[in-house]
């Protein structure tokens, strides 16, 4: 049998899958065959998590685009105005605040989010620090 698990990377892999490092996990006490089984289960869960993240990102983009279009339908003359209206009640003191707003929408780490961030950086109004 060929083994692909790594004792050195198990803690990192577990953290990628579950968001925390394992404490006293049985992985470290198991035989190689069982370690491989645990490793493979982590791999499957990792793939499922990635799929769920992509679905959530897609829905977040869809919801945001629906909201933007709704504001345009209410009278904003274009996308830039709609984005300005959407964010007019926010307090942006610097670009990191804008990044946080995009992150809050669930799209910061997507290609869409990168484009949206650039758009917002051009239209938001910065306020003095509070």
VMD Tcl script that draws the C-alpha trace (Angstrom):
set ca {
  {0.00 0.00 0.00}
  {1.22 3.48 -0.85}
  {0.85 6.09 1.90}
  {0.25 9.76 1.20}
  {-0.30 11.03 4.74}
  {2.21 13.23 6.50}
  {2.81 13.21 10.25}
  {4.38 16.65 9.91}
  {1.45 18.18 8.04}
  {-1.47 16.53 9.85}
  {-1.95 19.41 12.28}
  {-1.94 21.96 9.43}
  {-4.31 19.87 7.32}
  {-6.68 19.39 10.27}
  {-6.67 23.16 10.85}
  {-7.45 23.81 7.17}
  {-10.41 21.43 7.39}
  {-11.85 22.22 10.82}
  {-10.42 25.63 11.69}
  {-8.42 24.50 14.71}
  {-5.38 22.36 15.43}
  {-6.08 18.96 16.94}
  {-5.14 18.22 20.53}
  {-4.15 14.66 21.37}
  {-5.69 13.35 18.14}
  {-5.74 9.58 17.74}
  {-3.99 10.02 14.37}
  {-0.60 10.16 16.08}
  {-1.07 6.82 17.86}
  {-2.47 4.86 14.93}
  {-0.77 2.44 12.54}
  {0.07 3.66 9.03}
  {-3.04 2.13 7.47}
  {-5.34 3.88 9.95}
  {-3.40 7.14 9.59}
  {-3.99 6.93 5.85}
  {-7.71 6.37 6.42}
  {-7.92 9.42 8.70}
  {-5.90 11.45 6.17}
  {-8.22 10.41 3.34}
  {-11.30 11.38 5.40}
  {-9.75 14.81 5.98}
  {-9.18 15.12 2.25}
  {-12.82 14.35 1.48}
  {-14.04 16.81 4.11}
  {-11.66 19.44 2.74}
  {-13.14 19.02 -0.75}
  {-16.69 19.21 0.62}
  {-15.80 22.40 2.53}
  {-14.33 23.95 -0.62}
  {-17.47 23.12 -2.57}
  {-19.67 24.64 0.16}
  {-17.50 27.78 0.21}
  {-17.84 28.19 -3.56}
  {-21.61 27.81 -3.32}
  {-21.75 30.40 -0.52}
  {-19.57 32.80 -2.54}
  {-21.78 32.33 -5.60}
  {-24.90 33.07 -3.53}
  {-23.26 36.11 -1.94}
  {-22.34 37.48 -5.37}
  {-25.84 36.78 -6.64}
  {-27.40 38.55 -3.62}
  {-25.10 41.54 -3.94}
  {-25.78 41.92 -7.65}
  {-29.53 41.68 -6.97}
  {-29.21 44.42 -4.34}
  {-27.19 46.64 -6.68}
  {-29.70 46.15 -9.48}
  {-32.55 46.86 -7.07}
  {-30.98 50.19 -6.15}
  {-30.53 51.03 -9.82}
  {-34.20 50.18 -10.34}
  {-35.07 52.59 -7.52}
  {-33.39 55.47 -9.30}
  {-29.61 55.24 -9.14}
  {-28.38 56.31 -12.55}
  {-25.65 53.64 -12.72}
  {-23.68 51.04 -10.78}
  {-21.31 53.59 -9.25}
  {-24.17 55.62 -7.83}
  {-25.83 52.44 -6.55}
  {-22.62 51.44 -4.76}
  {-22.28 54.90 -3.27}
  {-25.88 54.77 -2.01}
  {-25.34 51.27 -0.58}
  {-22.36 52.43 1.43}
  {-23.37 55.99 2.30}
  {-24.19 55.16 5.92}
  {-20.91 53.32 6.48}
  {-17.93 54.91 8.18}
  {-14.87 54.48 5.98}
  {-11.71 56.05 7.35}
  {-9.31 54.20 5.06}
  {-9.23 51.49 2.42}
  {-9.14 48.69 4.99}
  {-12.61 49.71 6.09}
  {-13.77 49.28 2.51}
  {-12.08 45.86 2.34}
  {-13.88 44.89 5.52}
  {-17.21 45.91 3.99}
  {-16.51 43.72 0.95}
  {-15.43 40.89 3.27}
  {-18.68 41.33 5.21}
  {-20.56 40.73 1.97}
  {-18.79 37.36 1.66}
  {-16.94 38.11 -1.57}
  {-13.57 39.67 -0.69}
  {-11.45 36.69 -1.73}
  {-13.18 36.19 -5.07}
  {-12.39 37.72 -8.46}
  {-15.72 39.53 -8.19}
  {-14.71 40.90 -4.81}
  {-11.43 42.27 -6.17}
  {-13.28 44.14 -8.90}
  {-15.94 45.35 -6.46}
  {-13.25 46.62 -4.09}
  {-11.67 48.67 -6.88}
  {-15.08 50.10 -7.79}
  {-15.82 51.00 -4.19}
  {-12.45 52.62 -3.59}
  {-13.35 55.08 -6.33}
  {-16.83 55.99 -5.03}
  {-16.88 55.79 -1.23}
  {-16.64 58.87 0.91}
  {-13.97 58.72 3.59}
  {-14.71 60.24 6.94}
  {-12.31 61.55 9.52}
  {-11.39 59.03 12.20}
  {-13.93 58.77 14.96}
}
mol new
graphics top color blue
foreach p $ca { graphics top sphere $p radius 0.5 }
foreach p [lrange $ca 0 end-1] q [lrange $ca 1 end] { graphics top cylinder $p $q radius 0.2 }
display resetview
